[in-house]
């Protein structure tokens, strides 16, 4: 179906879905933008709608043929006005959000106040690559914002992601010993994992929340060459730590 008006209800709602977390939550959906991301959406993930850039549709029609959903074609100017990327590649999917499941992994990730969507998405990508399924996002930026989804490079489709605050995080941590990453801790090389753990990684500027550190069974750090840098990016730190302790 070709849509030609910026006032079309589908266009207006799509534009709002990019920016409005409450609307995404109420509809149980999120937005995926980009050819590589959309074409690789797993078959068990429900796609509600596909939107194509008119000038790109002929070469991207194979995506529409692979997916069973409503398809809309937008003039280039309207498509570009909806997207939040500089050079949109031509396709947007509105995807149904998977229901949150019980935490079950031997290792879960506890994110404390991650504020950057790019970092959060990279963490999702890293967790998926390393086979960690469960992530608890406590007081973090929007886990299902379009920028986060793009940065996850599809990792989001393989994760059980829980968004919460410090006031209700406890109910997700039962049975897990908290291990916090912080430069004040002992070297990760001396740590031996025992039992089920929640690996806590903190805010880019302030680190892991103090009350999480106080409840930690262990605080560990990644040793670095003295006098060069104070700390590593949150996503990089998590990736290294997971490789070393998994």
C-alpha positions as CSV (number, residue, x, y, z in Angstrom):
1,X,0.0,0.0,0.0
2,X,1.4,3.4,-1.0
3,X,1.0,6.2,1.5
4,X,1.5,9.7,0.2
5,X,0.4,12.0,3.0
6,X,2.3,13.1,6.1
7,X,-1.0,13.3,7.9
8,X,-1.8,9.6,7.3
9,X,-2.5,7.9,10.6
10,X,0.1,5.2,10.0
11,X,2.8,7.7,9.3
12,X,1.9,9.8,12.4
13,X,1.9,6.8,14.6
14,X,5.2,5.5,13.2
15,X,6.8,8.9,13.8
16,X,5.5,8.8,17.4
17,X,6.7,5.3,18.0
18,X,10.3,6.5,17.4
19,X,10.1,9.0,20.2
20,X,7.4,7.9,22.6
21,X,8.3,5.1,25.0
22,X,4.9,5.1,26.7
23,X,3.2,4.5,23.3
24,X,5.6,1.6,22.5
25,X,4.9,0.1,25.9
26,X,1.2,0.4,25.6
27,X,1.2,-1.2,22.1
28,X,3.8,-3.8,23.1
29,X,6.1,-3.0,20.1
30,X,9.4,-1.4,19.1
31,X,10.9,0.0,15.9
32,X,13.7,-1.6,13.9
33,X,15.3,0.5,11.2
34,X,17.8,-0.7,8.6
35,X,18.1,-3.4,5.9
36,X,20.6,-5.7,7.8
37,X,18.6,-5.5,11.0
38,X,15.2,-6.1,9.5
39,X,16.1,-8.9,7.1
40,X,17.7,-10.9,9.9
41,X,14.8,-10.7,12.3
42,X,14.3,-14.3,13.5
43,X,11.2,-16.2,12.2
44,X,9.7,-16.5,15.6
45,X,9.6,-12.7,16.1
46,X,6.3,-11.2,15.1
47,X,6.5,-8.3,12.7
48,X,3.4,-6.1,12.8
49,X,4.2,-3.7,9.9
50,X,6.9,-3.0,7.3
51,X,7.5,0.5,5.9
52,X,9.7,0.9,2.7
53,X,11.3,3.9,1.1
54,X,9.8,4.2,-2.3
55,X,13.0,4.5,-4.2
56,X,14.4,1.4,-2.5
57,X,11.4,-0.8,-2.7
58,X,12.2,-2.7,-5.9
59,X,15.6,-3.9,-4.6
60,X,14.2,-4.6,-1.0
61,X,11.0,-6.3,-2.0
62,X,12.5,-9.7,-1.2
63,X,12.2,-8.6,2.5
64,X,8.5,-8.1,2.2
65,X,8.2,-11.5,0.5
66,X,9.9,-13.2,3.4
67,X,7.8,-11.6,6.1
68,X,4.1,-12.1,6.7
69,X,2.7,-8.7,7.6
70,X,1.2,-5.5,6.3
71,X,3.5,-3.6,4.0
72,X,3.5,0.2,3.3
73,X,5.5,2.2,0.8
74,X,6.4,5.8,1.7
75,X,7.7,8.6,-0.6
76,X,11.4,9.2,0.1
77,X,10.7,12.6,1.7
78,X,8.2,11.1,4.2
79,X,10.3,8.1,4.9
80,X,13.4,10.2,5.6
81,X,11.4,12.6,7.8
82,X,10.3,9.7,10.0
83,X,13.8,8.1,10.5
84,X,16.3,9.2,13.0
85,X,19.4,8.1,11.0
86,X,21.3,10.4,8.7
87,X,21.2,8.1,5.7
88,X,18.2,5.7,6.0
89,X,18.8,2.4,4.2
90,X,15.1,2.0,3.2
91,X,13.1,-0.2,5.5
92,X,11.5,0.1,9.0
93,X,9.8,-2.8,10.9
94,X,7.4,-2.4,13.8
95,X,8.0,-5.5,15.8
96,X,6.1,-7.1,18.6
97,X,7.9,-7.1,21.9
98,X,8.4,-10.6,23.5
99,X,7.0,-11.2,26.9
100,X,9.4,-11.0,29.8
101,X,10.3,-14.5,31.1
102,X,11.6,-15.8,34.5
103,X,15.4,-15.3,34.9
104,X,17.0,-18.7,34.4
105,X,20.7,-18.3,33.5
106,X,23.7,-19.1,35.6
107,X,24.9,-15.7,34.7
108,X,22.7,-12.6,34.4
109,X,23.7,-9.1,33.7
110,X,22.6,-6.3,36.0
111,X,23.0,-2.9,34.4
112,X,23.0,0.1,36.8
113,X,22.1,3.4,35.3
114,X,23.5,2.9,31.8
115,X,22.7,6.3,30.2
116,X,23.9,6.0,26.6
117,X,21.7,4.1,24.1
118,X,24.7,3.1,22.0
119,X,26.5,1.5,25.0
120,X,23.3,-0.3,26.0
121,X,22.8,-1.7,22.5
122,X,26.4,-2.8,22.4
123,X,26.0,-4.6,25.7
124,X,22.9,-6.4,24.3
125,X,25.0,-7.4,21.2
126,X,27.9,-8.7,23.4
127,X,25.6,-10.6,25.8
128,X,23.8,-12.3,22.9
129,X,27.2,-13.2,21.3
130,X,28.4,-14.8,24.5
131,X,25.2,-16.8,25.2
132,X,23.9,-14.7,28.2
133,X,20.2,-14.6,27.9
134,X,19.0,-12.4,30.8
135,X,19.6,-8.7,31.3
136,X,18.2,-6.5,34.1
137,X,18.3,-2.8,33.2
138,X,18.0,-0.9,36.4
139,X,17.4,2.9,36.0
140,X,18.9,2.7,32.5
141,X,18.0,4.6,29.3
142,X,15.3,3.1,27.1
143,X,16.2,-0.5,26.2
144,X,13.8,-0.5,23.2
145,X,14.6,3.0,21.8
146,X,15.4,2.8,18.0
147,X,19.0,3.8,18.6
148,X,19.5,1.0,21.2
149,X,17.9,-1.6,18.9
150,X,20.2,-0.5,16.0
151,X,23.3,-0.7,18.3
152,X,22.4,-4.2,19.4
153,X,22.8,-5.4,15.8
154,X,20.0,-7.9,16.3
155,X,21.2,-9.1,19.7
156,X,18.0,-7.8,21.3
157,X,16.0,-10.6,19.6
158,X,17.8,-13.2,21.6
159,X,17.6,-11.7,25.1
160,X,15.2,-11.6,28.0
161,X,15.3,-7.9,28.9
162,X,13.8,-6.5,32.1
163,X,13.5,-2.8,32.8
164,X,13.1,-1.8,36.4
165,X,14.1,0.8,39.0
166,X,16.2,0.4,42.2
167,X,12.8,0.2,44.1
168,X,11.8,-3.1,42.5
169,X,15.1,-4.6,41.4
170,X,15.2,-7.0,44.4
171,X,12.5,-9.3,43.0
172,X,14.7,-10.1,40.0
173,X,17.8,-10.9,42.0
174,X,16.6,-13.7,44.2
175,X,19.1,-16.6,44.1
176,X,21.8,-14.5,42.4
177,X,25.0,-13.3,44.1
178,X,25.9,-9.9,42.9
179,X,29.4,-9.4,41.5
180,X,30.1,-5.7,40.7
181,X,32.7,-4.4,38.2
182,X,34.4,-1.4,39.8
183,X,38.0,-0.1,39.8
184,X,38.1,-0.3,43.6
185,X,37.8,-4.1,43.4
186,X,40.3,-6.9,43.3
187,X,41.7,-8.2,40.1
188,X,39.3,-10.3,38.0
189,X,42.1,-12.7,37.5
190,X,41.8,-13.9,41.1
191,X,38.0,-14.4,40.9
192,X,36.5,-17.9,40.5
193,X,32.8,-18.0,39.8
194,X,30.7,-20.0,42.1
195,X,26.9,-20.5,41.7
196,X,24.5,-18.1,40.0
197,X,25.7,-14.6,39.7
198,X,24.4,-11.2,38.6
199,X,27.3,-9.3,37.0
200,X,26.7,-5.6,37.7
201,X,28.1,-3.0,35.4
202,X,27.6,0.7,36.1
203,X,26.8,4.1,34.7
204,X,29.4,5.5,32.3
205,X,30.3,8.4,34.7
206,X,29.4,7.2,38.2
207,X,29.8,3.4,38.1
208,X,27.6,0.9,39.9
209,X,25.0,2.3,42.3
210,X,26.3,2.4,45.8
211,X,23.6,0.2,47.3
212,X,24.3,-2.5,44.7
213,X,28.0,-2.4,45.5
214,X,27.2,-2.7,49.3
215,X,25.2,-5.8,48.6
216,X,27.8,-7.4,46.3
217,X,29.4,-10.7,47.2
218,X,32.5,-9.5,45.4
219,X,33.8,-6.4,43.7
220,X,36.2,-7.0,40.8
221,X,38.1,-4.8,38.4
222,X,39.9,-5.1,35.1
223,X,43.6,-4.3,35.8
224,X,45.0,-1.6,33.5
225,X,48.3,-0.1,32.7
226,X,48.9,2.5,35.4
227,X,48.8,6.2,34.5
228,X,47.2,5.9,31.1
229,X,43.4,5.8,31.4
230,X,41.0,5.8,34.4
231,X,38.5,3.4,33.2
232,X,37.0,1.5,30.2
233,X,33.7,2.0,28.3
234,X,30.9,0.2,30.1
235,X,30.2,-2.1,27.1
236,X,33.9,-2.9,26.7
237,X,34.3,-3.7,30.4
238,X,31.4,-6.0,30.4
239,X,32.6,-7.8,27.2
240,X,36.1,-8.5,28.7
241,X,34.6,-9.5,32.1
242,X,32.2,-12.0,30.5
243,X,34.9,-13.6,28.5
244,X,37.1,-14.0,31.5
245,X,34.5,-15.4,34.0
246,X,32.0,-17.3,31.8
